[in-house]
Amino acid sequence: LTRSEIPAHDRMVSLSVQIPYTPDNQAFHNLTVDGVVGELVMADGSDTYTFDFPNIKTPADTPAVPGKSELFLGLNFQCYRDDSDPEITITKT
């Protein structure tokens, strides 16, 4: 069975990551209003996959304080299209 067409529907693209909560990463804490351009690059040893996001935003969630260990900031990005690009573009090289 093969689909001959895919009906158009709204889609939501999201990306969730955990990063150390450091001064360098603090700028990720509240990207709700303006958003930023983002890129994620992953390699599997033979191929490289690049995920481009034209406008990503994340709410200002407070990092959890687990005790006497490193603080991590959980980021739940929502990805939005811009005037010319879709929410996500994936390139394999």
Secondary structure, 3 states (H helix, E strand, C coil): CCCCCCCCCCCCEEEEEEEECCCCCHHHHCCCCCCEEEEEEEECCCCEEEEEEEEEECCCCCCECCCCCCCEEEEEEEEECCCCCCCCEEEEC
